[in-house]
Amino acid sequence: MLYTIVPSETIFEDEDEQKPRKHRTLVMNGVQLVVEEADDDQYQVVQLISSNPHDFLDEQYQPGKMIRVGPLLNS
């Protein structure tokens, strides 16, 4: 029995279905975000890293939200 907050789909993922994910950390308007590359210039928010509770209420930083970031992440 596993007692964890991690979803069971993540723990018991099929090896065939696993694909490499490109996670990057960026700072947007003073807020640190972990994003996953979706397209060439679009990224999906995976995680918000902040100690300010108001940042978590801002819809533009919600996990799953798509953001467009041009050449800022091309390093």
Distance bins in CASP14 RR format, pairs under 12 A and 6 or more apart:
PFRMAT RR
TARGET T0000
AUTHOR 0000-0000-0000
RMODE 2
METHOD distances of the structure
MODEL  1
1 8 0 0 0 0 0 1 0 0 0 0 0
2 8 1 0 0 1 0 0 0 0 0 0 0
2 10 0 0 0 0 0 1 0 0 0 0 0
2 11 1 0 0 1 0 0 0 0 0 0 0
2 12 0 0 0 0 1 0 0 0 0 0 0
3 11 0 0 0 0 0 1 0 0 0 0 0
4 10 0 0 0 0 1 0 0 0 0 0 0
4 11 1 0 0 1 0 0 0 0 0 0 0
4 12 0 0 0 0 0 1 0 0 0 0 0
5 11 0 0 0 0 0 1 0 0 0 0 0
6 12 0 0 0 0 0 1 0 0 0 0 0
6 13 0 0 0 0 0 1 0 0 0 0 0
7 13 0 0 0 0 1 0 0 0 0 0 0
9 17 0 0 0 0 1 0 0 0 0 0 0
9 18 0 0 0 0 0 1 0 0 0 0 0
10 17 0 0 0 0 0 1 0 0 0 0 0
10 18 0 0 0 0 0 1 0 0 0 0 0
10 21 0 0 0 0 0 1 0 0 0 0 0
12 18 0 0 0 0 0 1 0 0 0 0 0
13 19 0 0 0 0 0 1 0 0 0 0 0
13 21 0 0 0 0 0 1 0 0 0 0 0
19 36 0 0 0 0 0 1 0 0 0 0 0
19 37 0 0 0 0 0 1 0 0 0 0 0
20 36 0 0 0 0 0 1 0 0 0 0 0
20 37 0 0 0 0 0 1 0 0 0 0 0
21 34 0 0 0 0 0 1 0 0 0 0 0
21 35 0 0 0 0 0 1 0 0 0 0 0
21 36 1 0 1 0 0 0 0 0 0 0 0
21 37 1 0 0 1 0 0 0 0 0 0 0
21 38 0 0 0 0 0 1 0 0 0 0 0
21 43 0 0 0 0 0 1 0 0 0 0 0
21 44 0 0 0 0 0 1 0 0 0 0 0
21 46 0 0 0 0 1 0 0 0 0 0 0
22 34 0 0 0 0 0 1 0 0 0 0 0
22 35 0 0 0 0 1 0 0 0 0 0 0
22 36 1 0 0 1 0 0 0 0 0 0 0
22 37 1 0 1 0 0 0 0 0 0 0 0
22 38 0 0 0 0 1 0 0 0 0 0 0
22 39 0 0 0 0 0 1 0 0 0 0 0
22 40 0 0 0 0 0 1 0 0 0 0 0
22 43 0 0 0 0 1 0 0 0 0 0 0
22 44 0 0 0 0 0 1 0 0 0 0 0
22 46 0 0 0 0 0 1 0 0 0 0 0
22 73 0 0 0 0 1 0 0 0 0 0 0
23 33 0 0 0 0 0 1 0 0 0 0 0
23 34 1 0 1 0 0 0 0 0 0 0 0
23 35 1 0 0 1 0 0 0 0 0 0 0
23 36 1 0 1 0 0 0 0 0 0 0 0
23 37 0 0 0 0 1 0 0 0 0 0 0
23 38 0 0 0 0 0 1 0 0 0 0 0
23 43 0 0 0 0 1 0 0 0 0 0 0
23 44 0 0 0 0 0 1 0 0 0 0 0
23 45 0 0 0 0 0 1 0 0 0 0 0
23 46 1 0 0 1 0 0 0 0 0 0 0
23 47 0 0 0 0 1 0 0 0 0 0 0
23 73 0 0 0 0 0 1 0 0 0 0 0
24 32 0 0 0 0 0 1 0 0 0 0 0
24 33 0 0 0 0 1 0 0 0 0 0 0
24 34 1 0 0 1 0 0 0 0 0 0 0
24 35 1 0 1 0 0 0 0 0 0 0 0
24 36 1 0 0 1 0 0 0 0 0 0 0
24 37 1 0 0 1 0 0 0 0 0 0 0
24 38 0 0 0 0 0 1 0 0 0 0 0
24 43 1 0 0 1 0 0 0 0 0 0 0
24 44 0 0 0 0 0 1 0 0 0 0 0
24 45 0 0 0 0 0 1 0 0 0 0 0
24 46 0 0 0 0 1 0 0 0 0 0 0
24 47 0 0 0 0 0 1 0 0 0 0 0
24 67 0 0 0 0 0 1 0 0 0 0 0
24 69 0 0 0 0 1 0 0 0 0 0 0
24 72 0 0 0 0 1 0 0 0 0 0 0
24 73 1 0 1 0 0 0 0 0 0 0 0
24 74 0 0 0 0 0 1 0 0 0 0 0
24 75 0 0 0 0 1 0 0 0 0 0 0
25 31 0 0 0 0 0 1 0 0 0 0 0
25 32 1 0 0 1 0 0 0 0 0 0 0
25 33 1 0 0 1 0 0 0 0 0 0 0
25 34 1 0 1 0 0 0 0 0 0 0 0
25 35 1 0 0 1 0 0 0 0 0 0 0
25 36 0 0 0 0 0 1 0 0 0 0 0
25 43 0 0 0 0 0 1 0 0 0 0 0
25 45 0 0 0 0 0 1 0 0 0 0 0
25 46 0 0 0 0 1 0 0 0 0 0 0
25 47 0 0 0 0 1 0 0 0 0 0 0
25 48 0 0 0 0 0 1 0 0 0 0 0
25 49 1 0 0 1 0 0 0 0 0 0 0
25 72 0 0 0 0 0 1 0 0 0 0 0
25 73 0 0 0 0 1 0 0 0 0 0 0
25 75 0 0 0 0 0 1 0 0 0 0 0
26 32 1 0 0 1 0 0 0 0 0 0 0
26 33 1 0 1 0 0 0 0 0 0 0 0
26 34 0 0 0 0 1 0 0 0 0 0 0
26 35 1 0 0 1 0 0 0 0 0 0 0
26 36 0 0 0 0 0 1 0 0 0 0 0
26 37 0 0 0 0 0 1 0 0 0 0 0
26 43 0 0 0 0 1 0 0 0 0 0 0
26 45 0 0 0 0 1 0 0 0 0 0 0
26 46 0 0 0 0 0 1 0 0 0 0 0
26 47 0 0 0 0 0 1 0 0 0 0 0
26 48 0 0 0 0 0 1 0 0 0 0 0
26 49 0 0 0 0 0 1 0 0 0 0 0
26 61 0 0 0 0 0 1 0 0 0 0 0
26 67 0 0 0 0 1 0 0 0 0 0 0
26 69 1 0 0 1 0 0 0 0 0 0 0
26 70 0 0 0 0 0 1 0 0 0 0 0
26 72 1 0 0 1 0 0 0 0 0 0 0
26 73 1 0 0 1 0 0 0 0 0 0 0
26 74 0 0 0 0 0 1 0 0 0 0 0
26 75 0 0 0 0 0 1 0 0 0 0 0
27 33 1 0 0 1 0 0 0 0 0 0 0
27 34 0 0 0 0 0 1 0 0 0 0 0
27 35 0 0 0 0 0 1 0 0 0 0 0
27 48 0 0 0 0 0 1 0 0 0 0 0
27 49 0 0 0 0 1 0 0 0 0 0 0
27 50 0 0 0 0 0 1 0 0 0 0 0
27 55 0 0 0 0 0 1 0 0 0 0 0
27 61 0 0 0 0 0 1 0 0 0 0 0
27 69 0 0 0 0 0 1 0 0 0 0 0
27 72 0 0 0 0 1 0 0 0 0 0 0
27 73 0 0 0 0 0 1 0 0 0 0 0
28 34 0 0 0 0 0 1 0 0 0 0 0
28 35 0 0 0 0 1 0 0 0 0 0 0
28 43 0 0 0 0 1 0 0 0 0 0 0
28 45 0 0 0 0 1 0 0 0 0 0 0
28 48 0 0 0 0 0 1 0 0 0 0 0
28 49 0 0 0 0 0 1 0 0 0 0 0
28 50 0 0 0 0 0 1 0 0 0 0 0
28 55 0 0 0 0 0 1 0 0 0 0 0
28 58 0 0 0 0 0 1 0 0 0 0 0
28 60 0 0 0 0 1 0 0 0 0 0 0
28 61 1 0 0 1 0 0 0 0 0 0 0
28 65 0 0 0 0 0 1 0 0 0 0 0
28 67 1 0 0 1 0 0 0 0 0 0 0
28 68 0 0 0 0 0 1 0 0 0 0 0
28 69 1 0 0 1 0 0 0 0 0 0 0
28 70 0 0 0 0 0 1 0 0 0 0 0
28 72 0 0 0 0 1 0 0 0 0 0 0
28 73 0 0 0 0 0 1 0 0 0 0 0
29 48 0 0 0 0 0 1 0 0 0 0 0
29 50 0 0 0 0 0 1 0 0 0 0 0
29 52 0 0 0 0 0 1 0 0 0 0 0
29 55 0 0 0 0 1 0 0 0 0 0 0
29 58 0 0 0 0 1 0 0 0 0 0 0
29 60 0 0 0 0 1 0 0 0 0 0 0
29 61 0 0 0 0 1 0 0 0 0 0 0
29 67 0 0 0 0 0 1 0 0 0 0 0
29 69 0 0 0 0 0 1 0 0 0 0 0
30 48 0 0 0 0 0 1 0 0 0 0 0
30 49 0 0 0 0 0 1 0 0 0 0 0
30 50 0 0 0 0 1 0 0 0 0 0 0
30 52 0 0 0 0 1 0 0 0 0 0 0
30 55 0 0 0 0 1 0 0 0 0 0 0
30 58 0 0 0 0 0 1 0 0 0 0 0
30 61 0 0 0 0 0 1 0 0 0 0 0
31 45 0 0 0 0 0 1 0 0 0 0 0
31 47 0 0 0 0 0 1 0 0 0 0 0
31 48 1 0 0 1 0 0 0 0 0 0 0
31 49 0 0 0 0 1 0 0 0 0 0 0
31 50 1 0 1 0 0 0 0 0 0 0 0
31 51 0 0 0 0 0 1 0 0 0 0 0
31 52 1 0 0 1 0 0 0 0 0 0 0
31 54 0 0 0 0 1 0 0 0 0 0 0
31 55 1 0 1 0 0 0 0 0 0 0 0
31 56 0 0 0 0 1 0 0 0 0 0 0
31 57 0 0 0 0 0 1 0 0 0 0 0
31 58 1 0 0 1 0 0 0 0 0 0 0
31 60 0 0 0 0 1 0 0 0 0 0 0
31 61 1 0 1 0 0 0 0 0 0 0 0
31 62 0 0 0 0 0 1 0 0 0 0 0
31 67 0 0 0 0 0 1 0 0 0 0 0
32 45 0 0 0 0 0 1 0 0 0 0 0
32 46 0 0 0 0 0 1 0 0 0 0 0
32 47 0 0 0 0 1 0 0 0 0 0 0
32 48 1 0 0 1 0 0 0 0 0 0 0
32 49 1 0 1 0 0 0 0 0 0 0 0
32 50 1 0 0 1 0 0 0 0 0 0 0
32 51 0 0 0 0 0 1 0 0 0 0 0
32 52 0 0 0 0 0 1 0 0 0 0 0
32 55 0 0 0 0 1 0 0 0 0 0 0
32 61 0 0 0 0 1 0 0 0 0 0 0
33 43 0 0 0 0 1 0 0 0 0 0 0
33 44 0 0 0 0 0 1 0 0 0 0 0
33 45 1 0 1 0 0 0 0 0 0 0 0
33 46 1 0 0 1 0 0 0 0 0 0 0
33 47 1 0 0 1 0 0 0 0 0 0 0
33 48 1 0 1 0 0 0 0 0 0 0 0
33 49 1 0 0 1 0 0 0 0 0 0 0
33 50 0 0 0 0 1 0 0 0 0 0 0
33 55 0 0 0 0 1 0 0 0 0 0 0
33 56 0 0 0 0 0 1 0 0 0 0 0
33 58 0 0 0 0 0 1 0 0 0 0 0
33 60 0 0 0 0 1 0 0 0 0 0 0
33 61 1 0 0 1 0 0 0 0 0 0 0
33 62 0 0 0 0 0 1 0 0 0 0 0
33 63 0 0 0 0 1 0 0 0 0 0 0
33 64 0 0 0 0 0 1 0 0 0 0 0
33 65 0 0 0 0 1 0 0 0 0 0 0
33 67 1 0 0 1 0 0 0 0 0 0 0
33 69 0 0 0 0 1 0 0 0 0 0 0
33 72 0 0 0 0 0 1 0 0 0 0 0
33 73 0 0 0 0 0 1 0 0 0 0 0
34 43 0 0 0 0 1 0 0 0 0 0 0
34 44 0 0 0 0 0 1 0 0 0 0 0
34 45 1 0 0 1 0 0 0 0 0 0 0
34 46 1 0 1 0 0 0 0 0 0 0 0
34 47 1 0 1 0 0 0 0 0 0 0 0
34 48 1 0 0 1 0 0 0 0 0 0 0
34 49 1 0 0 1 0 0 0 0 0 0 0
34 50 0 0 0 0 0 1 0 0 0 0 0
34 61 0 0 0 0 0 1 0 0 0 0 0
34 63 0 0 0 0 1 0 0 0 0 0 0
34 64 0 0 0 0 0 1 0 0 0 0 0
34 67 0 0 0 0 0 1 0 0 0 0 0
35 41 0 0 0 0 0 1 0 0 0 0 0
35 42 0 0 0 0 1 0 0 0 0 0 0
35 43 1 1 0 0 0 0 0 0 0 0 0
35 44 1 0 0 1 0 0 0 0 0 0 0
35 45 1 0 1 0 0 0 0 0 0 0 0
35 46 1 0 0 1 0 0 0 0 0 0 0
35 47 0 0 0 0 1 0 0 0 0 0 0
35 48 0 0 0 0 0 1 0 0 0 0 0
35 49 0 0 0 0 0 1 0 0 0 0 0
35 61 0 0 0 0 0 1 0 0 0 0 0
35 63 0 0 0 0 1 0 0 0 0 0 0
35 64 0 0 0 0 1 0 0 0 0 0 0
35 65 0 0 0 0 1 0 0 0 0 0 0
35 66 0 0 0 0 1 0 0 0 0 0 0
35 67 1 0 0 1 0 0 0 0 0 0 0
35 68 0 0 0 0 0 1 0 0 0 0 0
35 69 1 0 0 1 0 0 0 0 0 0 0
35 72 0 0 0 0 0 1 0 0 0 0 0
35 73 1 0 0 1 0 0 0 0 0 0 0
36 42 0 0 0 0 0 1 0 0 0 0 0
36 43 1 0 0 1 0 0 0 0 0 0 0
36 44 1 0 1 0 0 0 0 0 0 0 0
36 45 0 0 0 0 1 0 0 0 0 0 0
36 46 1 0 1 0 0 0 0 0 0 0 0
36 47 0 0 0 0 1 0 0 0 0 0 0
36 63 0 0 0 0 0 1 0 0 0 0 0
36 64 0 0 0 0 1 0 0 0 0 0 0
36 65 0 0 0 0 0 1 0 0 0 0 0
36 66 0 0 0 0 0 1 0 0 0 0 0
36 67 0 0 0 0 0 1 0 0 0 0 0
36 73 0 0 0 0 0 1 0 0 0 0 0
37 43 1 0 1 0 0 0 0 0 0 0 0
37 44 0 0 0 0 1 0 0 0 0 0 0
37 45 0 0 0 0 0 1 0 0 0 0 0
37 46 0 0 0 0 0 1 0 0 0 0 0
37 66 0 0 0 0 0 1 0 0 0 0 0
37 67 0 0 0 0 0 1 0 0 0 0 0
37 69 0 0 0 0 1 0 0 0 0 0 0
37 70 0 0 0 0 0 1 0 0 0 0 0
37 73 0 0 0 0 1 0 0 0 0 0 0
37 74 0 0 0 0 0 1 0 0 0 0 0
38 44 1 0 1 0 0 0 0 0 0 0 0
38 45 0 0 0 0 0 1 0 0 0 0 0
38 46 0 0 0 0 0 1 0 0 0 0 0
38 64 0 0 0 0 1 0 0 0 0 0 0
38 65 0 0 0 0 0 1 0 0 0 0 0
38 66 1 0 0 1 0 0 0 0 0 0 0
38 67 0 0 0 0 1 0 0 0 0 0 0
38 68 0 0 0 0 1 0 0 0 0 0 0
38 69 0 0 0 0 0 1 0 0 0 0 0
38 73 0 0 0 0 0 1 0 0 0 0 0
39 66 0 0 0 0 1 0 0 0 0 0 0
39 67 0 0 0 0 0 1 0 0 0 0 0
39 68 0 0 0 0 1 0 0 0 0 0 0
39 69 0 0 0 0 0 1 0 0 0 0 0
39 70 0 0 0 0 0 1 0 0 0 0 0
39 73 0 0 0 0 0 1 0 0 0 0 0
40 68 0 0 0 0 0 1 0 0 0 0 0
40 69 0 0 0 0 0 1 0 0 0 0 0
40 70 0 0 0 0 1 0 0 0 0 0 0
40 71 0 0 0 0 0 1 0 0 0 0 0
40 73 0 0 0 0 0 1 0 0 0 0 0
40 74 0 0 0 0 1 0 0 0 0 0 0
41 66 0 0 0 0 0 1 0 0 0 0 0
41 67 0 0 0 0 1 0 0 0 0 0 0
41 68 1 0 1 0 0 0 0 0 0 0 0
41 69 1 0 0 1 0 0 0 0 0 0 0
41 70 1 0 1 0 0 0 0 0 0 0 0
41 71 0 0 0 0 1 0 0 0 0 0 0
41 72 0 0 0 0 1 0 0 0 0 0 0
41 73 0 0 0 0 1 0 0 0 0 0 0
41 74 0 0 0 0 1 0 0 0 0 0 0
42 64 0 0 0 0 0 1 0 0 0 0 0
42 65 0 0 0 0 0 1 0 0 0 0 0
42 66 1 0 1 0 0 0 0 0 0 0 0
42 67 1 0 0 1 0 0 0 0 0 0 0
42 68 1 0 1 0 0 0 0 0 0 0 0
42 69 1 0 0 1 0 0 0 0 0 0 0
42 70 0 0 0 0 1 0 0 0 0 0 0
42 73 0 0 0 0 0 1 0 0 0 0 0
43 63 0 0 0 0 0 1 0 0 0 0 0
43 64 0 0 0 0 1 0 0 0 0 0 0
43 65 0 0 0 0 1 0 0 0 0 0 0
43 66 1 0 0 1 0 0 0 0 0 0 0
43 67 1 0 1 0 0 0 0 0 0 0 0
43 68 1 0 0 1 0 0 0 0 0 0 0
43 69 1 0 1 0 0 0 0 0 0 0 0
43 70 0 0 0 0 1 0 0 0 0 0 0
43 72 0 0 0 0 1 0 0 0 0 0 0
43 73 1 0 0 1 0 0 0 0 0 0 0
43 74 0 0 0 0 0 1 0 0 0 0 0
44 61 0 0 0 0 0 1 0 0 0 0 0
44 62 0 0 0 0 0 1 0 0 0 0 0
44 63 0 0 0 0 1 0 0 0 0 0 0
44 64 1 0 1 0 0 0 0 0 0 0 0
44 65 1 0 0 1 0 0 0 0 0 0 0
44 66 1 0 1 0 0 0 0 0 0 0 0
44 67 1 0 0 1 0 0 0 0 0 0 0
44 68 0 0 0 0 0 1 0 0 0 0 0
44 69 0 0 0 0 0 1 0 0 0 0 0
45 55 0 0 0 0 0 1 0 0 0 0 0
45 56 0 0 0 0 0 1 0 0 0 0 0
45 58 0 0 0 0 0 1 0 0 0 0 0
45 59 0 0 0 0 0 1 0 0 0 0 0
45 60 0 0 0 0 1 0 0 0 0 0 0
45 61 1 0 0 1 0 0 0 0 0 0 0
45 62 1 0 0 1 0 0 0 0 0 0 0
45 63 1 0 1 0 0 0 0 0 0 0 0
45 64 1 0 1 0 0 0 0 0 0 0 0
45 65 1 0 1 0 0 0 0 0 0 0 0
45 66 1 0 0 1 0 0 0 0 0 0 0
45 67 1 0 0 1 0 0 0 0 0 0 0
45 68 0 0 0 0 0 1 0 0 0 0 0
45 69 0 0 0 0 0 1 0 0 0 0 0
46 61 0 0 0 0 0 1 0 0 0 0 0
46 62 0 0 0 0 0 1 0 0 0 0 0
46 63 1 0 0 1 0 0 0 0 0 0 0
46 64 1 0 0 1 0 0 0 0 0 0 0
46 65 0 0 0 0 0 1 0 0 0 0 0
46 66 0 0 0 0 0 1 0 0 0 0 0
46 67 0 0 0 0 0 1 0 0 0 0 0
47 55 0 0 0 0 0 1 0 0 0 0 0
47 56 0 0 0 0 0 1 0 0 0 0 0
47 61 0 0 0 0 1 0 0 0 0 0 0
47 62 0 0 0 0 0 1 0 0 0 0 0
47 63 1 0 0 1 0 0 0 0 0 0 0
47 64 0 0 0 0 1 0 0 0 0 0 0
47 65 0 0 0 0 0 1 0 0 0 0 0
48 54 0 0 0 0 0 1 0 0 0 0 0
48 55 1 0 0 1 0 0 0 0 0 0 0
48 56 1 0 0 1 0 0 0 0 0 0 0
48 57 0 0 0 0 0 1 0 0 0 0 0
48 58 0 0 0 0 1 0 0 0 0 0 0
48 59 0 0 0 0 0 1 0 0 0 0 0
48 60 0 0 0 0 0 1 0 0 0 0 0
48 61 1 0 1 0 0 0 0 0 0 0 0
48 62 1 0 0 1 0 0 0 0 0 0 0
48 63 1 0 0 1 0 0 0 0 0 0 0
48 64 0 0 0 0 0 1 0 0 0 0 0
48 65 0 0 0 0 1 0 0 0 0 0 0
48 67 0 0 0 0 0 1 0 0 0 0 0
49 55 0 0 0 0 1 0 0 0 0 0 0
49 56 0 0 0 0 0 1 0 0 0 0 0
49 61 0 0 0 0 1 0 0 0 0 0 0
49 63 0 0 0 0 0 1 0 0 0 0 0
50 56 1 0 0 1 0 0 0 0 0 0 0
50 57 0 0 0 0 0 1 0 0 0 0 0
50 58 0 0 0 0 1 0 0 0 0 0 0
50 61 1 0 0 1 0 0 0 0 0 0 0
52 58 0 0 0 0 1 0 0 0 0 0 0
52 61 0 0 0 0 0 1 0 0 0 0 0
54 61 0 0 0 0 0 1 0 0 0 0 0
55 61 1 0 1 0 0 0 0 0 0 0 0
55 62 0 0 0 0 0 1 0 0 0 0 0
56 62 0 0 0 0 1 0 0 0 0 0 0
56 63 0 0 0 0 0 1 0 0 0 0 0
58 65 0 0 0 0 1 0 0 0 0 0 0
59 65 1 0 0 1 0 0 0 0 0 0 0
59 66 0 0 0 0 0 1 0 0 0 0 0
59 67 0 0 0 0 0 1 0 0 0 0 0
60 66 0 0 0 0 0 1 0 0 0 0 0
60 67 1 0 0 1 0 0 0 0 0 0 0
60 68 0 0 0 0 0 1 0 0 0 0 0
61 67 0 0 0 0 1 0 0 0 0 0 0
67 73 0 0 0 0 0 1 0 0 0 0 0
69 75 0 0 0 0 0 1 0 0 0 0 0
END
